[in-house]
Amino acid sequence: MQDPSSPTSRPSFPAAFEQAFGLAGRHALVTGGGSGLGLAIARAMAAAGASVTIAGRRLELLEEAAATIGPNVRGLRLDLRDTASIGDFAAKVEEAHGPVDILVNNAGNTVKKPFEEQTMEDLDQVFDVHVRGALELTRHIIPGQAARGGGSVLFIASMTSFIGQPLVIGYTTAKSALTGVVRGLSAEYAGRNVRVNAIAPGWIDTDLFRAATSNDRARYDKIIGRIQMGRVGQPEDIGWASVFLASNAAAYVTGQTLVVDGGALVGF
C-alpha cells in the first residue's frame, strides 16, 4: 500500500493550491455588489471560480456590473431597509441560483453631519442597512449553511470599528457593532462548521475616497501619513482578502476581523 504521506501521493502544487484557495462549485451572494468594494469582491470571487449573485437597490447598475464580470454572475434587487422582504429575497436567490455557500454582507451607507444635528431617523437609516438588514439576511441564509455542513459569512467592518472619525456617528456605531456580531455568531455556529468573519478595509482607492479627498489636500496628506505602506489600497486588496476568508485556506479562521489597511491602524 502506498504511504499517503509520501510526496507521490500528494496533490500537485497547482491542485493543492486550487483545493485551498479555489471557490469552484460554490455560490457567493454579495450585497452592494454593483460598485466599489462590493464589485471588487464579486470580481475576486468569480475569478476564484464561484458563481456570484450581486444584490442592491439599483438593478440596472447590478446588471451592468454582472455583465462586466462574466457569465456566472447575475444581479438581483434587494433593499436591506425593507426587512420584511428579505426572507422572500433569500428564498428567491437560492431557488433560482442554488444554496448560498458564501454570504458577504457588504452593502452600506452613511449620513455625514455633526452629532448635534443627527436625528434618530439619520441613525436608523444607517443602522438599518449595516446591522438590521445584514442580520436579517444572515438569519435566512446561515441555517441552510449549517444544515448542509458548512459555509462562510463575511461582514465588512471599517476603520471606524477601531478609531474615531468625526461627523459619522451612525456609521461608527454600526461598524463597531459588526465586530460584536462576528464574535457572537462565530461562537454560535462554529460547531456546525459555519465560519463568521469580517474585513475592516483601510483607505481604499474608490470613487468615494477620491471624492472625499480630491479637494482636500490636508485630509489626504493626513491619511497617507498614517499608513505605514505610504499609499492607499486597491479595491482588489479587499476582494482577495474575502476570497481567502471564504476558502478552505481559512478553514480554521472564525470570529476574526481582518484589518486590510497597509498598517494604518498601528501606524505612527
Secondary structure, DSSP 8 states (H G I E B T S, - for coil): ---TTSGGGS--HHHHHHHHH--TT-EEEEETTTSHHHHHHHHHHHHTT-EEEEEES-HHHHHHHHHHH-TTEEEEE--TT-GGGHHHHHHHHHHHH---SEEEE-------S-GGG--HHHHHHHHIIIIIIHHHHHHHHHHHHHHTT-EEEEEE--GGGTS--TT-HHHHHHHHHHHHHHHHHHHHHGGGTEEEEEEEE-SB-SHHHHHHHTT-HHHHHHHHHH-TTSS-B-HHHHHHHHHHHHSGGGTT--S-EEEESTT-TT--
